[in-house]
Amino acid sequence: MNTARSGVACDVGPDGIRRAGRVHPRRSRLTLEKELRELLGSGRNARITARFYGFDGRGGGSLQTVGNEIGLTRERVRQIVTVILERLNTGRPVSPTLDRTIAFVVDRMPAAAEELEAELQFQRLTSGLFRLEGIINAAELLGRSLPFSITDVEGERLVHARDIPSVDMIVRIARRLISRWGMATISIVMAEVGKVESGVCDRKLIVSLLARLGDFHWLEQSAGWFWLSDHPNNNRVLNRIRKILSIANPINISELPAGIARDYRMEGVSLPKRVLLEFCRQAPGLRVSDETVKAEPAVNPGDALSQVEKDVVHILSEHGGTMATSEFKSVCLGMGVNRQTFYHCLVNSPIISCYAGGLYGLIGSSERSGRGARLSFPEH
């Protein structure tokens, strides 16, 4: 049994590599860099190996990269690293700082790798910014159980548990939900992920992941409502709002949920008024004043409406603003509107409202009673 200069009681082999044994308290106070370097021994070959595996805090490098830095061939670097690795594998090296570092990371994930690296330095577990990739390499080499991994999310390294569904799959599901409904909640994403892939996928992980997307926006963080703004022209809610505003600009926020919900693809989704109002504040081309939503610039009906919707606007405007179903259908069919298309528009178009007495009119009308009530429509 030998005692090293650091005061550590342990077995030291002829190669200078420390073996498992009783660990002196001072040993546990070494920084991670120094602890890992001592495991490799001293000399140029130890420094080369430390650079390759990231034990110097730089995250590691390829054989070619390390060789270029020090003027060696990649084959020579491989030979040096292999010899050191074989020495490590002949015993069970002691590395208490590495164990504490791993526990520290696990206790705080999911989180950005840069944030954790800064915390490790602040807690003096490392002497400088130590890239976590080096910790992963050290854990694998020394036989430690490693319960975390790192995934690049749009240029940012996210640290998360290993036994989770794939990060790419979580993002795809979130984007699919936004494409379908315009907005979604974290809880809905969790439920959909659980249907597709097993694994631990808690709320904190999904929030940490999605919040790192450049187009992620909270609508109501306490309830988990969010949207993704990467393709606003394909956002179903925004497109339906634009249709409504093309014939009623401005409009009260209370009018919008009914028009948006008149789409079979929105079935099962109830958009709270406060969430919808915040969406309108953030969406391009909309302006909110109190509870009034206005399109700025105004939406051209010719760009926002289908041909049958344009015909509906014209027919309702020419027939006093509201019409009974039978008369409405008769006039539309008489103008050449396909029967199936008519019923689809009647049920799904956001610009149509069903009023008392089975009358149909345009959404946002100021008068909603009596067949002869004249509505004020914009010129088209």
N, C-alpha and C positions, 0 to 999 in steps of 0.2 A: 504494500500500500504506500503510495507516494502522496505528498502534499504539494500542490502547485503553488506558484507565487501568489495566486489570488486567494489562497487559503482554502481551497476546495479539496476535500478528502475524496479521492477517487482512484481508480486503477488507470495508470497511464502506460500504454503499450510502447514498444520500441519505435513505432511510427509517430509518436507524440499525440495520438488521438485519444481523447478522454472516453472512458467507459463508465457504465452505470456503477454507482456506488453511493455511499452516503454523501449528501450534498451539504456543504457548509453554507450557513446563512448568507455569507458574502456572495456566493455563487449566484444566488437567486436575484441579486441586485445588479447583475451585469445587464447592460443594454443588449438588445437583440443582436445588433451588428457584432459586438465584441464576443458574445456567446457563440454565435455561429462561426465566426472566424477562428475561435479557439478550437472548435470541433474539427476544423479542417487542418489545423496545425499552422506552421509558419512557412515563410518562403514564397518564392515566385509562383510555384505551382498552386499553392493554396490560394493566392490572390487571383489567379486565372480561374480557378474553380468557383471562387466566390463571385466573380464577375459573371460567369456563365449561369449560375443558379440564382443570381440576384441576392446573395447573402450580403452584398455591399449596399443594399437598399435601392438599387437602380432597376430592379425588376427582372434581371436576367437578360440574356441575349442568345443569339444563335451561334453555332460554332464558327460560321463565317464572319459574323459581326465581331465576335471577341478576337478572332484571329487577325482581322484587319486592324483592330485597335492596337494590338501589341506586336504585330509583325510576324505572326506565325500562320502556318497553313491550318485549314480547318481540321485536317487529319491529325496534326500535332496537338491541337487543342483537345480533340476527342480522346487521344491517348492519355493526356494529362488528367482530364476529368475522370476517365475510366479508372485510373489508378487510385485517385483519391476516393472515388465512390466505393471501390472494392474495400478499401480500408475502413470506411464508415460501416459497411455491411458486416464486418467481422465482429462487431460488438453491438451493444445497445447504448448509444450515446445519451448522456444526460443533458436536457435542455429545458430547465424550468421556466426561463423567460419566454421561450417559444410557446410553452403550454399556456402561460398567463396571457400571452398576446392573442393566441387563438381564442381563448375564453372571452377576452375583451371584445374581439370582433363579433363573435357569435351573440354576445349579450346586446349588441347595438344594431345588428342588421335587421331588416334591410336598410341600407344607407349608401350614400355615394362613397366610393373608395377614397377619393381625395379628402373627404371629411374625416373618415376613420384614420387615415394616415396622419393627418394633422393632430387628431386626438391622441394617437399613440406617442407622438413626439411630446405633446403637452403633458402626458402622464409619465414621461421619461422611461417608457418601455423601449423606445428607440432614441438614438441620439440625434437623428435627423429624419427627414421625410423618407420613410421606408415603404417602397411599393409593395402592395399586398401579394403580388405575384411571387415575390421572393419567399413570402411566408408559405404560400401554397407549395412551392418547390421543396422547402425545408421540411414541411410536414410529411410530404410523400416520401422523401429520402429517409427520414428518421422514423418512419412507421407510425406517425401520429394519425389519429382519426380526424379527418377534416370535414366538418359539417357545412362549409360554405364554399361558394364559387363566385366568379366575377363574370358579368356579361356586359358587353358594350351596348349602350342604348343611346343611339344618335350621338356618338362621340363622348358620352359620359359613362364611366365604369360604375356599374351597380353591383354591390355585394349583397348576396341573398343566399338562402338555404339551398342545399344541393337537391333535396327531394321535393322539388316543386315542378309544376307543369312548365313546359318550355316558355321562355319569355316571349319569343316571337309569336307563339300561339296566343298568348294573352293579349298582345297588341292587335293581332288580327281579329280576335273576337270583339275587342272594344271598337275597332274601326267598322266592323260589320254592323254592330248595334247602332252606331252613329249614322251609318249609311241608311239604315232602315228607319230609324226613329228621329234622327236629327240631334238627339241628346240622350243620355242614359245615366244610370246611377252605378256606383261602385258595386252595390249589392247585386245588381243584375249581371254585371260582368262576372262576379264571383260565381253566381249560379250557373251561367253559361259555360264557364271554364270547367266547373265540376262535372258537367254533362259530357265533356269531351275527353278530358284527361285527368287521371287520378294524381294525387299528390297534395302536399300541404300548400294551400294558396290562401293566405289570410288577407284581410283588408289592407293591412299596413303594407304588404308587399305590392299589391296592385296599385295603391296610391303612389308609392315610391316609384314604381315603374312608369305609370302613365304620366305622372307629373313631370317626368323628364323628357316627354315628347314636346317638341317645339310648338306644336299646334294645340296643346292641351289648355283648357280654360275651365276654371270652376264657375258654376252657375249658383250653386248653394252648397258650400263645403260641408256644413253640418249634416245635411241630408244625403250627401254624396253625389249630387247632380253635377254633370260636366258635359262638355262637348268638345269636338275636335274641329278646328277651323281650316284644315288643309285643303278641302274642296268645298267651299261655301256654295258654289253653283249647283252642287249635287246634294245639298242638304235638304231633305224632304220638308222639314218644318219651315225653313227659310223660303223655299220655293212656294209653299202654300200661302205663307204670309204675303209674299210678293203678289200672288194672284189676287188675294183679298184687297190689298192696297191699290191694285190697278183700277179697282172700281169704287173704293171707299177709302180715300186718303185725305185726312188722317182717320183713325178708328180707335175706339176705346179697347183696351186690353181685354176686357171682359167678353168681347165679341170673338176673339181669336180662337179660344179652345174649341168651340163648337165647329168652326170651319176646319180646323186642323184635324179634328177627330173624325170628320166625314171622309175617311180614307180607310178601307178595310185593312190596309197594311199597318195602320196605327192601332189596331185592336189590342186591347190589354194594356195600353199605355195611357196614364192620366197625368197630364202636365199641369202642375200647380201654377196658379196665376203669377206668383212671385218669381218662380223659376222662368216662366215664359217671358216675363217683363225683363229680367236680367239678360236673357238670351237676346231680346230685341235691342238692349243697350249695347251689346257686344257685336251683334251681327253687322256686317258691312251694308251700307245703304239705308239703314234705319236710324231714326232718332226718336228718343222717348222724352216726353214732357209730362210729369206726374204719371198718369195712367193712360196717356194717349200716345199711340204709335204712329209715326209718319214716315213715309218713304222720301228720302232726299238723295238724289233727284227723284221726281215722280216716276212711277213705273209705267211704261207704255203697255197698254192692254194687248196690243198686237204682238208684243214680245213675250208676255207672260201667259196669255190664255190660248187654249186650243181653239180650233175653228168652231166646234160645237159650243164652247163656252162663249165665244163672241156672238154666236147666233142667239144664245139664251139671253145675253145682255140686251141685244136689240129687241127681241120679242117681248121681254118683260117691260122694257121701257116704252114700247109701242102699245102695250095693253094695260096701262094704268098702274104698273108697278108690281102687282100681285095677281096670280092666276090660280084657279082651281086645277087640280091634277089633270082631270080629263080634258079641260080646255087647253091647258099648257101642252099636253101630249099631242092633241089634235093639231095645233098650230105648228109645233116643231116637226111632226111627221109631214105636214103639208108643205113645209119648206124643204123637204128632202132629207131631214135628219133620220138616220137609221134608228129603228126602234130600240135595238140593244144599246146603241150608243147613247140614246136619249136617257134610258133608265140608268145606265152607268153614270152619266153626268148628274142626273137627278139625285142619286144616292151618294156619290163620292165627291162631287166638285165642291171646293171650299167657298165658292162665291155664292152658293145658293143656300137659303134658309127656309125651313118649313115653319110657317106661322100658324096661329090658331085657326081652326076651321078648315084645315087641310089646304091652306093657301101657300103658294111658293113665291118667294121674292128674292131679291139680292141681299146679301149680307151687308150689315151696316146701315140699313134703311132707317131713317128717322121716324117714319110712320109705319106701323105694323098691324093695323087693324082695318077691316072693311075692304071689300073687294075693289071699291072705286078709289081707294087712297092712291094719290099720285106720288110716286117716288121721284126723287131728284137724282138723276144719273149723269155722269160726265159724258161729254160728247166723245164718240169713238169714230 
